[in-house]
Amino acid sequence: MKPGDVAEEDVVIPAGPTDLAPGPILMDLRAMNIPTKIQGGKVAIAETVTLLKKGERASAQITDLLRALNIKPLKVGFKVTGAIDESGLFYSPEVLSVTKEDILRLLGEAHMRSLNLAIELGEINRHTLAPMVQRAAVRAIALSMKLNWVSDLTIPLLMRKAVQLAKLLEEKIGA
């Protein structure tokens, strides 16, 4: 971190021993309200202190202290500006960036597609059994209705169908 850099996250100095020998550094630490003590001939930070809050600019004094304490508050990473596949097709950063929500959504979609495929293939397991039984029941009722098959399940449906057909017939003949 250099003077003038903006902290991307809170910069924290943890409590505990340092490799620093007592000397002028103690005055710098006290000037920044960082409680210290001497342990085993070395400077120790007495309690954890937030030196910079996210969004604050680092002063020269702060960057010197961070360097002395060997604290490097930078995020290391890379920014994807694009990619080219074997055929020369270019992919923009928007296409390549994937969020956690995207991954969860895609996993959900993949799960549904694999479940539907398993049902279509007739693979019976704890995930496909209930939908397969429901599908078979719906198809059985539809076939029963088409054949006008009378059963406890089809009587109300056949009655509703008869009423609808009677109304349609009444409209056609104008009675």
N, CA, C and O of each residue as an XYZ file, in Angstrom:
700
protein
N       0.852     -1.169      0.000
C       0.000      0.000      0.000
C       0.899      1.234      0.000
O       1.914      1.287      0.695
N       0.499      2.222     -0.799
C       1.259      3.466     -0.910
C       0.428      4.608     -0.336
O      -0.796      4.511     -0.249
N       1.106      5.702      0.060
C       0.356      6.866      0.542
C      -0.652      7.319     -0.509
O      -0.334      7.414     -1.695
N      -1.873      7.598     -0.056
C      -2.932      8.033     -0.961
C      -3.815      6.908     -1.460
O      -4.898      7.167     -1.984
N      -3.377      5.652     -1.310
C      -4.210      4.517     -1.726
C      -5.454      4.448     -0.848
O      -5.422      4.799      0.331
N      -6.546      3.990     -1.444
C      -7.802      3.839     -0.712
C      -7.912      2.394     -0.237
O      -7.685      1.459     -1.005
N      -8.263      2.223      1.032
C      -8.410      0.880      1.603
C      -9.631      0.200      0.994
O     -10.741      0.727      1.056
N      -9.416     -0.978      0.402
C     -10.518     -1.739     -0.188
C     -11.332     -2.448      0.887
O     -12.502     -2.771      0.682
N     -10.706     -2.685      2.025
C     -11.354     -3.302      3.181
C     -10.778     -2.640      4.424
O      -9.799     -1.900      4.334
N     -11.374     -2.899      5.584
C     -10.789     -2.392      6.820
C      -9.383     -2.965      6.968
O      -9.160     -4.150      6.721
N      -8.429     -2.110      7.374
C      -7.058     -2.555      7.621
C      -6.912     -2.695      9.129
O      -7.028     -1.721      9.872
N      -6.658     -3.918      9.566
C      -6.643     -4.242     10.992
C      -5.242     -4.666     11.402
O      -4.577     -5.434     10.708
N      -4.807     -4.145     12.556
C      -3.548     -4.599     13.148
C      -3.940     -5.532     14.290
O      -4.524     -5.093     15.280
N      -3.619     -6.818     14.153
C      -4.044     -7.773     15.178
C      -3.203     -7.660     16.448
O      -2.027     -7.300     16.406
N      -3.827     -7.973     17.562
C      -3.102     -8.020     18.830
C      -2.098     -9.158     18.774
O      -2.352    -10.203     18.175
N      -0.948     -8.936     19.411
C       0.047     -9.990     19.472
C       1.446     -9.463     19.258
O       1.638     -8.271     19.019
N       2.436    -10.357     19.343
C       3.835     -9.941     19.227
C       4.195     -9.538     17.798
O       3.575     -9.986     16.833
N       5.206     -8.684     17.687
C       5.756     -8.296     16.384
C       7.241     -8.626     16.386
O       7.781     -9.069     17.400
N       7.894     -8.414     15.267
C       9.343     -8.610     15.180
C      10.097     -7.309     15.423
O      11.314     -7.257     15.242
N       9.394     -6.264     15.830
C       9.998     -4.948     15.984
C      10.671     -4.798     17.345
O      10.118     -5.175     18.378
N      11.877     -4.237     17.317
C      12.588     -3.933     18.560
C      12.062     -2.612     19.109
O      11.676     -1.732     18.339
N      12.044     -2.463     20.439
C      11.604     -1.193     21.018
C      12.484     -0.050     20.502
O      13.678     -0.230     20.260
N      11.893      1.090     20.344
C      12.622      2.252     19.841
C      11.641      3.273     19.337
O      10.539      3.387     19.872
N      12.021      4.033     18.303
C      11.160      5.094     17.785
C       9.790      4.590     17.312
O       8.826      5.355     17.285
N       9.701      3.329     16.945
C       8.426      2.781     16.468
C       7.351      2.868     17.551
O       6.166      3.009     17.247
N       7.774      2.781     18.830
C       6.805      2.883     19.927
C       6.096      4.231     19.916
O       4.894      4.305     20.172
N       6.836      5.296     19.621
C       6.221      6.626     19.586
C       5.251      6.723     18.416
O       4.191      7.337     18.538
N       5.608      6.114     17.270
C       4.707      6.123     16.108
C       3.411      5.385     16.435
O       2.321      5.850     16.100
N       3.536      4.242     17.085
C       2.357      3.450     17.442
C       1.468      4.204     18.429
O       0.245      4.217     18.285
N       2.080      4.823     19.419
C       1.298      5.580     20.408
C       0.644      6.793     19.758
O      -0.474      7.156     20.122
N       1.322      7.427     18.798
C       0.762      8.596     18.108
C      -0.499      8.214     17.334
O      -1.375      9.050     17.114
N      -0.587      6.958     16.926
C      -1.767      6.486     16.185
C      -2.752      5.759     17.102
O      -3.645      5.054     16.633
N      -2.581      5.939     18.415
C      -3.472      5.339     19.419
C      -3.513      3.818     19.341
O      -4.568      3.204     19.500
N      -2.358      3.226     19.095
C      -2.258      1.763     19.065
C      -1.594      1.336     20.367
O      -0.415      1.623     20.576
N      -2.325      0.655     21.247
C      -1.751      0.257     22.534
C      -0.672     -0.809     22.355
O      -0.857     -1.787     21.631
N       0.456     -0.597     23.029
C       1.587     -1.522     22.890
C       2.105     -1.932     24.257
O       1.764     -1.340     25.281
N       2.939     -2.961     24.243
C       3.686     -3.389     25.423
C       4.946     -4.079     24.923
O       5.060     -4.397     23.739
N       5.867     -4.304     25.805
C       7.112     -4.982     25.455
C       7.012     -6.411     25.983
O       6.724     -6.638     27.159
N       7.257     -7.365     25.090
C       7.237     -8.785     25.462
C       8.477     -9.432     24.883
O       8.705     -9.390     23.674
N       9.270    -10.027     25.744
C      10.456    -10.745     25.277
C      11.400     -9.868     24.468
O      12.026    -10.337     23.518
N      11.503     -8.615     24.836
C      12.414     -7.712     24.141
C      11.895     -7.209     22.804
O      12.643     -6.578     22.056
N      10.650     -7.470     22.489
C      10.044     -7.021     21.221
C       8.767     -6.244     21.516
O       8.167     -6.387     22.581
N       8.364     -5.420     20.552
C       7.115     -4.672     20.670
C       5.956     -5.629     20.407
O       5.991     -6.423     19.467
N       4.927     -5.539     21.253
C       3.710     -6.335     21.045
C       2.526     -5.375     20.995
O       2.483     -4.386     21.727
N       1.572     -5.676     20.126
C       0.337     -4.896     20.036
C      -0.582     -5.430     21.133
O      -0.872     -6.626     21.175
N      -1.044     -4.539     22.028
C      -1.825     -4.961     23.196
C      -3.241     -5.392     22.831
O      -3.776     -6.321     23.437
N      -3.855     -4.734     21.851
C      -5.210     -5.125     21.432
C      -5.389     -4.832     19.942
O      -4.745     -3.943     19.385
N      -6.264     -5.588     19.323
C      -6.525     -5.433     17.890
C      -7.091     -4.043     17.616
O      -7.986     -3.569     18.316
N      -6.551     -3.402     16.581
C      -6.947     -2.032     16.241
C      -7.259     -1.954     14.755
O      -6.529     -2.505     13.931
N      -8.354     -1.263     14.410
C      -8.649     -0.976     13.006
C      -7.935      0.319     12.655
O      -8.310      1.393     13.124
N      -6.904      0.209     11.826
C      -6.068      1.352     11.476
C      -6.716      2.211     10.399
O      -6.672      3.439     10.469
N      -7.317      1.568      9.406
C      -8.011      2.264      8.316
C      -9.350      1.587      8.096
O      -9.448      0.360      8.116
N     -10.361      2.376      7.890
C     -11.666      1.813      7.535
C     -11.772      1.758      6.013
O     -11.124      2.529      5.305
N     -12.590      0.844      5.527
C     -12.810      0.701      4.089
C     -13.169      2.061      3.492
O     -14.047      2.763      3.994
N     -12.467      2.422      2.403
C     -12.747      3.679      1.717
C     -11.875      4.839      2.163
O     -11.851      5.873      1.496
N     -11.149      4.697      3.286
C     -10.268      5.775      3.747
C      -8.941      5.731      3.004
O      -8.503      4.677      2.543
N      -8.303      6.910      2.895
C      -6.997      7.007      2.232
C      -5.877      6.797      3.247
O      -5.964      7.245      4.390
N      -4.832      6.111      2.811
C      -3.683      5.837      3.671
C      -2.714      7.012      3.639
O      -2.401      7.546      2.575
N      -2.244      7.407      4.820
C      -1.225      8.458      4.910
C       0.153      7.811      4.814
O       0.280      6.588      4.875
N       1.180      8.639      4.664
C       2.555      8.133      4.613
C       2.904      7.459      5.934
O       3.583      6.433      5.948
N       2.438      8.035      7.052
C       2.712      7.465      8.373
C       2.096      6.065      8.491
O       2.726      5.147      9.017
N       0.882      5.911      8.006
C       0.207      4.605      8.066
C       0.908      3.594      7.173
O       1.120      2.453      7.585
N       1.271      3.991      5.954
C       1.931      3.031      5.052
C       3.295      2.630      5.587
O       3.702      1.479      5.426
N       4.022      3.567      6.231
C       5.315      3.220      6.839
C       5.119      2.201      7.958
O       5.889      1.249      8.082
N       4.083      2.409      8.771
C       3.807      1.485      9.867
C       3.424      0.104      9.329
O       3.902     -0.913      9.832
N       2.576      0.068      8.323
C       2.175     -1.220      7.737
C       3.384     -1.962      7.180
O       3.498     -3.179      7.329
N       4.284     -1.225      6.538
C       5.501     -1.834      5.988
C       6.352     -2.397      7.126
O       6.867     -3.511      7.024
N       6.502     -1.625      8.216
C       7.312     -2.070      9.351
C       6.723     -3.329      9.985
O       7.458     -4.215     10.422
N       5.385     -3.402     10.033
C       4.715     -4.564     10.622
C       4.536     -5.705      9.621
O       4.023     -6.768      9.971
N       4.957     -5.484      8.390
C       4.833     -6.473      7.308
C       3.369     -6.854      7.057
O       3.039     -8.019      6.834
N       2.503     -5.832      7.102
C       1.080     -6.027      6.801
C       0.843     -5.492      5.402
O       1.135     -4.330      5.118
N       0.313     -6.335      4.528
C       0.076     -5.960      3.128
C      -1.420     -6.038      2.839
O      -1.927     -7.086      2.437
N      -2.123     -4.923      3.046
C      -3.587     -4.947      2.915
C      -4.080     -4.760      1.487
O      -4.889     -3.872      1.221
N      -3.612     -5.566      0.594
C      -4.060     -5.469     -0.793
C      -4.729     -6.761     -1.198
O      -4.323     -7.849     -0.793
N      -5.750     -6.621     -1.997
C      -6.371     -7.802     -2.588
C      -5.555     -8.161     -3.819
O      -5.262     -7.309     -4.657
N      -5.200     -9.411     -3.914
C      -4.457     -9.862     -5.077
C      -5.401    -10.667     -5.947
O      -6.111    -11.547     -5.460
N      -5.406    -10.370     -7.205
C      -6.275    -11.078     -8.129
C      -6.018    -10.594     -9.537
O      -5.003     -9.953     -9.809
N      -6.920    -10.894    -10.413
C      -6.786    -10.423    -11.782
C      -8.155    -10.051    -12.312
O      -9.183    -10.550    -11.853
N      -8.140     -9.173    -13.278
C      -9.381     -8.740    -13.904
C      -9.407     -9.333    -15.306
O      -8.516     -9.074    -16.116
N     -10.410    -10.112    -15.580
C     -10.535    -10.743    -16.892
C     -11.040     -9.703    -17.887
O     -12.084     -9.083    -17.683
N     -10.287     -9.526    -18.955
C     -10.699     -8.570    -19.990
C     -11.248     -9.281    -21.215
O     -11.718     -8.636    -22.153
N     -11.192    -10.590    -21.210
C     -11.724    -11.363    -22.317
C     -10.985    -12.679    -22.445
O      -9.985    -12.912    -21.766
N     -11.478    -13.526    -23.308
C     -10.842    -14.817    -23.573
C     -11.115    -15.194    -25.021
O     -12.130    -14.814    -25.604
N     -10.184    -15.947    -25.579
C     -10.329    -16.422    -26.956
C     -10.200    -17.935    -26.931
O      -9.247    -18.473    -26.366
N     -11.169    -18.629    -27.549
C     -11.096    -20.087    -27.568
C     -10.256    -20.561    -28.751
O      -9.713    -19.755    -29.507
N     -10.159    -21.881    -28.896
C      -9.305    -22.478    -29.925
C      -9.690    -22.074    -31.338
O      -8.839    -22.013    -32.225
N     -10.978    -21.796    -31.549
C     -11.427    -21.429    -32.895
C     -11.300    -19.930    -33.157
O     -11.636    -19.460    -34.244
N     -10.814    -19.171    -32.159
C     -10.641    -17.736    -32.339
C     -11.830    -16.912    -31.901
O     -11.827    -15.693    -32.070
N     -12.848    -17.545    -31.340
C     -14.035    -16.830    -30.877
C     -13.700    -16.071    -29.596
O     -13.150    -16.644    -28.655
N     -14.035    -14.768    -29.562
C     -13.739    -13.911    -28.410
C     -14.920    -13.894    -27.449
O     -16.068    -13.768    -27.873
N     -14.639    -14.021    -26.155
C     -15.649    -13.952    -25.104
C     -15.392    -12.701    -24.268
O     -14.291    -12.505    -23.755
N     -16.413    -11.861    -24.135
C     -16.278    -10.604    -23.388
C     -16.294    -10.877    -21.884
O     -16.707    -11.953    -21.454
N     -15.843     -9.903    -21.079
C     -15.854    -10.083    -19.622
C     -17.259    -10.329    -19.069
O     -17.420    -11.057    -18.089
N     -18.276     -9.724    -19.692
C     -19.646     -9.912    -19.213
C     -20.075    -11.367    -19.334
O     -20.759    -11.897    -18.459
N     -19.671    -12.007    -20.421
C     -20.032    -13.407    -20.645
C     -19.267    -14.311    -19.680
O     -19.783    -15.338    -19.239
N     -18.035    -13.921    -19.357
C     -17.182    -14.761    -18.523
C     -17.429    -14.588    -17.026
O     -17.090    -15.474    -16.241
N     -18.010    -13.469    -16.623
C     -18.215    -13.250    -15.187
C     -19.449    -14.017    -14.722
O     -20.519    -13.930    -15.323
N     -19.274    -14.757    -13.655
C     -20.352    -15.577    -13.114
C     -20.465    -15.280    -11.622
O     -19.475    -15.347    -10.894
N     -21.673    -14.954    -11.171
C     -21.896    -14.677     -9.754
C     -22.346    -15.947     -9.038
O     -22.675    -16.953     -9.665
N     -22.350    -15.875     -7.731
C     -22.823    -17.002     -6.926
C     -24.280    -17.303     -7.262
O     -24.685    -18.463     -7.334
N     -25.064    -16.242     -7.465
C     -26.479    -16.415     -7.810
C     -26.622    -17.120     -9.161
O     -27.496    -17.969     -9.334
N     -25.749    -16.759    -10.125
C     -25.773    -17.417    -11.434
C     -25.500    -18.908    -11.283
O     -26.183    -19.739    -11.880
N     -24.501    -19.232    -10.482
C     -24.131    -20.640    -10.285
C     -25.286    -21.402     -9.644
O     -25.616    -22.508    -10.073
N     -25.903    -20.811     -8.615
C     -27.030    -21.480     -7.957
C     -28.201    -21.661     -8.915
O     -28.849    -22.708     -8.922
N     -28.474    -20.628     -9.729
C     -29.570    -20.720    -10.701
C     -29.268    -21.807    -11.734
O     -30.137    -22.617    -12.054
N     -28.041    -21.826    -12.254
C     -27.671    -22.826    -13.253
C     -27.711    -24.237    -12.672
O     -28.125    -25.178    -13.350
N     -27.283    -24.385    -11.422
C     -27.355    -25.704    -10.785
C     -28.801    -26.153    -10.627
O     -29.121    -27.321    -10.847
N     -29.673    -25.225    -10.246
C     -31.096    -25.547    -10.119
C     -31.692    -25.979    -11.449
O     -32.448    -26.948    -11.519
N     -31.335    -25.237    -12.522
C     -31.834    -25.593    -13.855
C     -31.304    -26.954    -14.288
O     -32.042    -27.759    -14.855
N     -30.025    -27.212    -14.022
C     -29.438    -28.506    -14.390
C     -30.113    -29.636    -13.618
O     -30.351    -30.714    -14.164
N     -30.418    -29.385    -12.353
C     -31.106    -30.392    -11.547
C     -32.473    -30.708    -12.141
O     -32.842    -31.876    -12.264
N     -33.231    -29.666    -12.512
C     -34.565    -29.886    -13.082
C     -34.475    -30.638    -14.409
O     -35.267    -31.544    -14.667
N     -33.504    -30.258    -15.253
C     -33.360    -30.953    -16.542
C     -32.986    -32.418    -16.335
O     -33.500    -33.296    -17.029
N     -32.095    -32.681    -15.385
C     -31.707    -34.078    -15.152
C     -32.864    -34.869    -14.545
O     -33.034    -36.049    -14.851
N     -33.660    -34.229    -13.687
C     -34.835    -34.897    -13.122
C     -35.839    -35.220    -14.227
O     -36.369    -36.330    -14.281
N     -36.100    -34.257    -15.103
C     -37.025    -34.491    -16.217
C     -36.519    -35.592    -17.139
O     -37.300    -36.421    -17.607
N     -35.218    -35.603    -17.400
C     -34.644    -36.650    -18.249
C     -34.814    -38.020    -17.590
O     -35.197    -38.987    -18.250
N     -34.530    -38.098    -16.295
C     -34.678    -39.371    -15.584
C     -36.123    -39.852    -15.619
O     -36.379    -41.047    -15.768
N     -37.070    -38.923    -15.481
C     -38.494    -39.291    -15.544
C     -38.834    -39.801    -16.936
O     -39.500    -40.827    -17.075
N     -38.383    -39.097    -17.967
C     -38.654    -39.523    -19.350
C     -38.051    -40.886    -19.649
O     -38.631    -41.677    -20.393
N     -36.880    -41.165    -19.066
C     -36.227    -42.458    -19.296
C     -36.814    -43.574    -18.435
O     -36.493    -44.747    -18.629
N     -37.676    -43.207    -17.481
C     -38.283    -44.217    -16.614
C     -37.358    -44.690    -15.511
O     -37.540    -45.783    -14.975
N     -36.368    -43.882    -15.166
C     -35.446    -44.241    -14.082
C     -36.160    -44.023    -12.752
O     -36.529    -42.898    -12.415
N     -36.349    -45.093    -12.006
C     -37.074    -44.988    -10.740
C     -36.071    -44.836     -9.603
O     -35.190    -45.673     -9.408
N     -36.229    -43.739     -8.857
C     -35.445    -43.515     -7.645
C     -36.266    -42.613     -6.732
O     -37.404    -42.270     -7.056
N     -35.702    -42.231     -5.603
C     -36.482    -41.457     -4.624
C     -36.875    -40.085     -5.146
O     -37.821    -39.486     -4.635
N     -36.174    -39.571     -6.151
C     -36.501    -38.259     -6.704
C     -37.553    -38.343     -7.814
O     -38.325    -37.405     -8.012
N     -37.580    -39.454     -8.525
C     -38.471    -39.562     -9.684
C     -39.770    -40.301     -9.390
O     -40.730    -40.181    -10.150
N     -39.817    -41.054     -8.313
C     -40.977    -41.904     -8.060
C     -42.277    -41.105     -7.950
O     -43.247    -41.426     -8.637
N     -42.319    -40.082     -7.111
C     -43.560    -39.308     -6.927
C     -44.005    -38.642     -8.231
O     -45.177    -38.757     -8.588
N     -43.118    -37.949     -8.957
C     -43.577    -37.355    -10.220
C     -44.037    -38.402    -11.238
O     -44.965    -38.151    -12.006
N     -43.395    -39.569    -11.247
C     -43.792    -40.612    -12.199
C     -45.173    -41.164    -11.849
O     -45.976    -41.434    -12.742
N     -45.455    -41.334    -10.560
C     -46.768    -41.826    -10.135
C     -47.832    -40.783    -10.463
O     -48.912    -41.131    -10.941
N     -47.536    -39.499    -10.210
C     -48.487    -38.424    -10.534
C     -48.772    -38.396    -12.031
O     -49.921    -38.273    -12.454
N     -47.723    -38.510    -12.816
C     -47.880    -38.485    -14.277
C     -48.741    -39.664    -14.737
O     -49.619    -39.507    -15.586
N     -48.482    -40.842    -14.170
C     -49.257    -42.026    -14.542
C     -50.722    -41.857    -14.148
O     -51.617    -42.253    -14.895
N     -50.968    -41.271    -12.976
C     -52.349    -41.058    -12.528
C     -53.076    -40.093    -13.452
O     -54.225    -40.333    -13.823
N     -52.416    -39.006    -13.822
C     -53.032    -38.024    -14.729
C     -53.338    -38.667    -16.074
O     -54.408    -38.453    -16.643
N     -52.392    -39.457    -16.580
C     -52.610    -40.119    -17.875
C     -53.739    -41.152    -17.786
O     -54.529    -41.298    -18.718
N     -53.804    -41.859    -16.665
C     -54.863    -42.862    -16.492
C     -56.233    -42.190    -16.448
O     -57.192    -42.687    -17.038
N     -56.323    -41.063    -15.749
C     -57.601    -40.340    -15.684
C     -57.963    -39.798    -17.061
O     -59.123    -39.855    -17.469
N     -56.970    -39.270    -17.780
C     -57.242    -38.742    -19.125
C     -57.740    -39.852    -20.046
O     -58.678    -39.644    -20.816
N     -57.123    -41.025    -19.974
C     -57.559    -42.152    -20.797
C     -58.964    -42.602    -20.384
O     -59.800    -42.905    -21.235
N     -59.214    -42.643    -19.080
C     -60.548    -43.019    -18.589
C     -61.603    -42.054    -19.098
O     -62.694    -42.472    -19.483
N     -61.288    -40.776    -19.102
C     -62.229    -39.762    -19.590
C     -62.479    -39.938    -21.083
O     -63.612    -39.819    -21.549
N     -61.418    -40.220    -21.824
C     -61.568    -40.387    -23.273
C     -62.455    -41.596    -23.587
O     -63.229    -41.576    -24.544
N     -62.332    -42.645    -22.773
C     -63.110    -43.865    -22.981
C     -64.453    -43.825    -22.252
O     -65.234    -44.773    -22.334
N     -64.725    -42.719    -21.533
C     -65.930    -42.598    -20.705
C     -66.017    -43.735    -19.684
O     -67.099    -44.255    -19.414
N     -64.903    -44.102    -19.139
C     -64.822    -45.168    -18.146
C     -65.353    -44.644    -16.817
O     -64.926    -43.591    -16.344
N     -66.276    -45.376    -16.224
C     -66.904    -44.934    -14.984
C     -66.169    -45.550    -13.798
O     -66.014    -46.767    -13.698
N     -65.717    -44.657    -12.890
C     -65.077    -45.082    -11.637
C     -65.286    -43.972    -10.610
O     -65.809    -42.905    -10.932
N     -64.875    -44.234     -9.382
C     -65.028    -43.215     -8.332
C     -64.312    -41.913     -8.706
O     -64.789    -40.826     -8.379
N     -63.182    -42.020     -9.382
C     -62.423    -40.829     -9.768
C     -63.035    -40.107    -10.962
O     -62.965    -38.881    -11.050
N     -63.626    -40.852    -11.869
C     -64.096    -40.228    -13.112
C     -65.540    -39.762    -13.063
O     -65.932    -38.937    -13.888
N     -66.355    -40.257    -12.125
C     -67.777    -39.852    -12.078
C     -67.923    -38.333    -12.003
O     -68.668    -37.773    -12.807
N     -67.244    -37.625    -11.068
C     -67.414    -36.162    -11.040
C     -66.929    -35.498    -12.335
O     -67.531    -34.535    -12.809
N     -65.859    -36.011    -12.890
C     -65.327    -35.444    -14.132
C     -66.263    -35.707    -15.310
O     -66.484    -34.832    -16.148
N     -66.808    -36.917    -15.362
C     -67.743    -37.249    -16.440
C     -69.029    -36.433    -16.315
O     -69.606    -36.025    -17.323
N     -69.478    -36.194    -15.085
C     -70.674    -35.370    -14.876
C     -70.416    -33.938    -15.358
O     -71.258    -33.343    -16.030
N     -69.238    -33.388    -15.008
C     -68.893    -32.039    -15.446
C     -68.819    -31.977    -16.976
O     -69.266    -31.012    -17.596
N     -68.244    -33.028    -17.567
C     -68.148    -33.097    -19.032
C     -69.547    -33.149    -19.649
O     -69.809    -32.490    -20.655
N     -70.448    -33.935    -19.042
C     -71.817    -34.054    -19.562
C     -72.544    -32.720    -19.482
O     -73.258    -32.346    -20.412
N     -72.370    -31.999    -18.378
C     -73.010    -30.684    -18.224
C     -72.480    -29.722    -19.279
O     -73.258    -28.996    -19.898
N     -71.155    -29.709    -19.493
C     -70.564    -28.822    -20.496
C     -71.079    -29.155    -21.895
O     -71.387    -28.260    -22.682
N     -71.169    -30.454    -22.197
C     -71.680    -30.862    -23.512
C     -73.150    -30.485    -23.666
O     -73.578    -30.086    -24.749
N     -73.930    -30.611    -22.583
C     -75.354    -30.237    -22.630
C     -75.497    -28.743    -22.883
O     -76.349    -28.334    -23.672
N     -74.675    -27.913    -22.225
C     -74.721    -26.463    -22.441
C     -74.332    -26.117    -23.873
O     -74.944    -25.252    -24.500
N     -73.325    -26.789    -24.377
C     -72.885    -26.550    -25.751
C     -73.986    -26.931    -26.740
O     -74.243    -26.210    -27.704
N     -74.628    -28.064    -26.493
C     -75.725    -28.517    -27.353
C     -76.889    -27.537    -27.291
O     -77.510    -27.229    -28.308
N     -77.177    -27.051    -26.087
C     -78.258    -26.088    -25.917
C     -77.974    -24.814    -26.716
O     -78.879    -24.258    -27.339
N     -76.717    -24.352    -26.700
C     -76.344    -23.153    -27.465
C     -76.490    -23.398    -28.969
O     -76.917    -22.514    -29.711
N     -76.137    -24.594    -29.404
C     -76.176    -24.912    -30.840
C     -77.600    -24.994    -31.376
O     -77.892    -24.516    -32.472
N     -78.492    -25.613    -30.579
C     -79.859    -25.782    -31.086
C     -80.764    -24.628    -30.681
O     -81.908    -24.549    -31.130
N     -80.256    -23.719    -29.822
C     -81.011    -22.532    -29.455
C     -82.210    -22.815    -28.597
O     -83.225    -22.134    -28.744
N     -82.156    -23.759    -27.729
C     -83.312    -24.101    -26.899
C     -83.453    -23.212    -25.708
O     -84.382    -23.381    -24.918
